[in-house]
Amino acid sequence: MRAIVADTNVLASGLVYPNSTPGKIVQAWQNNKIELIVSDYILDELERILPRLKKNTLTPEKIARLRKLFHFKATVINPDEICENELTDENDLPILALLIGSSADVLVTGDKALLRLADKYPIMTAADFWSRWGI
């Protein structure tokens, strides 16, 4: 089974747009086809971002239950801090740290700054991941 780190935007898109490629990734995780590795940093961001999305239909109560589901069904790791001089956004460091500090096969992201590091780390877009390993 593939183990992935999906960044916050992939998860948010997957939850709000279930028919999208990120949605297929979230469904694959829910159906035990892939292992999802997250951190409290990602879950905190998800709680902040979801209510602001235009198409979001999740109530605050459902979002809180969703966080509990992630803690129950996903692998939650809170990695040590890292330094990566090539990253332009310090908010990307905890995401990259999770990839490095976990057993994940790949980081799935749409973040351009993280994608620029794909020659150093296993990082790809949701579309690339799905076309290569989609279930």
C-alpha positions as CSV (number, residue, x, y, z in Angstrom):
1,M,0.0,0.0,0.0
2,R,1.3,3.4,-0.9
3,A,1.9,5.9,2.0
4,I,1.4,9.5,1.1
5,V,1.6,12.9,2.7
6,A,-1.1,15.0,1.1
7,D,-0.7,18.7,1.8
8,T,-3.6,20.8,3.2
9,N,-4.8,22.1,-0.1
10,V,-5.0,18.6,-1.6
11,L,-7.0,17.4,1.4
12,A,-9.3,20.5,1.4
13,S,-10.0,20.2,-2.3
14,G,-10.6,16.5,-1.9
15,L,-13.1,17.0,0.8
16,V,-15.0,19.8,-0.9
17,Y,-14.8,18.5,-4.4
18,P,-15.2,14.7,-4.1
19,N,-15.2,14.1,-7.9
20,S,-11.9,15.9,-8.4
21,T,-8.5,14.2,-8.5
22,P,-7.8,15.2,-4.9
23,G,-11.3,13.8,-4.1
24,K,-10.3,10.5,-5.6
25,I,-7.2,10.5,-3.4
26,V,-9.2,11.2,-0.3
27,Q,-11.7,8.4,-1.3
28,A,-8.8,6.0,-1.9
29,W,-7.6,6.7,1.7
30,Q,-11.1,6.3,3.1
31,N,-11.4,3.0,1.3
32,N,-8.0,1.8,2.7
33,K,-6.3,1.8,-0.7
34,I,-3.6,4.2,0.4
35,E,-2.1,5.2,3.8
36,L,-2.4,8.9,4.6
37,I,0.2,10.5,6.8
38,V,-0.7,13.9,8.3
39,S,0.5,16.1,11.1
40,D,-1.3,18.4,13.6
41,Y,0.1,21.3,11.5
42,I,-1.8,20.0,8.5
43,L,-5.0,19.3,10.5
44,D,-4.8,22.8,12.1
45,E,-4.5,24.4,8.6
46,L,-7.4,22.2,7.4
47,E,-9.7,23.4,10.2
48,R,-8.8,27.0,9.3
49,I,-9.1,26.7,5.5
50,L,-12.3,24.5,5.1
51,P,-14.8,27.1,6.5
52,R,-13.4,29.7,4.1
53,L,-13.9,27.6,0.9
54,K,-16.8,28.7,-1.2
55,K,-18.2,25.3,-1.9
56,N,-17.7,24.0,1.6
57,T,-20.8,22.4,3.1
58,L,-19.2,21.1,6.3
59,T,-20.4,22.6,9.5
60,P,-17.9,23.4,12.3
61,E,-19.2,20.3,14.1
62,K,-18.5,18.1,11.0
63,I,-15.0,19.6,10.6
64,A,-14.3,18.8,14.3
65,R,-15.5,15.2,13.7
66,L,-13.4,15.1,10.6
67,R,-10.3,15.9,12.6
68,K,-11.1,13.1,14.9
69,L,-11.4,10.8,11.9
70,F,-8.0,11.8,10.7
71,H,-6.6,11.0,14.1
72,F,-8.3,7.6,14.1
73,K,-7.8,6.5,10.5
74,A,-4.7,8.3,9.3
75,T,-1.1,8.1,10.6
76,V,-0.4,11.3,12.6
77,I,3.2,12.3,13.0
78,N,4.6,15.5,14.3
79,P,8.1,15.7,12.9
80,D,11.1,17.6,14.1
81,E,11.8,20.9,12.4
82,I,14.0,21.0,9.4
83,C,15.9,23.6,7.3
84,E,15.6,23.7,3.6
85,N,17.2,26.8,2.1
86,E,15.5,26.4,-1.3
87,L,12.0,26.8,0.1
88,T,10.7,30.4,-0.3
89,D,7.7,30.0,2.1
90,E,8.5,29.0,5.7
91,N,5.0,27.6,6.0
92,D,6.0,24.8,3.6
93,L,8.7,23.6,6.0
94,P,6.4,21.6,8.3
95,I,5.0,19.8,5.2
96,L,8.4,18.9,3.9
97,A,9.5,17.9,7.4
98,L,6.6,15.5,7.5
99,L,7.7,13.9,4.2
100,I,11.2,13.5,5.5
101,G,10.3,12.4,9.0
102,S,7.8,9.8,7.9
103,S,7.7,6.6,5.9
104,A,5.7,8.3,3.1
105,D,6.5,7.3,-0.5
106,V,5.5,10.7,-1.8
107,L,4.3,14.2,-1.0
108,V,1.2,15.1,-3.0
109,T,0.9,18.9,-3.4
110,G,-0.1,21.7,-5.7
111,D,2.3,24.1,-4.0
112,K,4.7,25.4,-6.7
113,A,7.5,26.0,-4.2
114,L,7.4,22.4,-2.9
115,L,7.0,21.1,-6.5
116,R,10.3,22.8,-7.4
117,L,12.0,20.5,-5.0
118,A,10.8,17.3,-6.8
119,D,14.3,16.6,-8.1
120,K,15.5,16.3,-4.4
121,Y,12.5,14.7,-2.8
122,P,9.6,12.5,-4.0
123,I,7.0,15.2,-4.6
124,M,4.3,15.3,-7.2
125,T,1.0,16.9,-8.1
126,A,-2.3,15.1,-7.4
127,A,-2.8,14.5,-11.1
128,D,0.7,13.0,-11.5
129,F,0.1,10.8,-8.4
130,W,-3.3,9.6,-9.6
131,S,-2.1,8.9,-13.2
132,R,0.8,6.9,-11.8
133,W,-0.7,5.1,-8.8
134,G,-4.4,5.8,-8.9
135,I,-6.5,2.9,-7.6
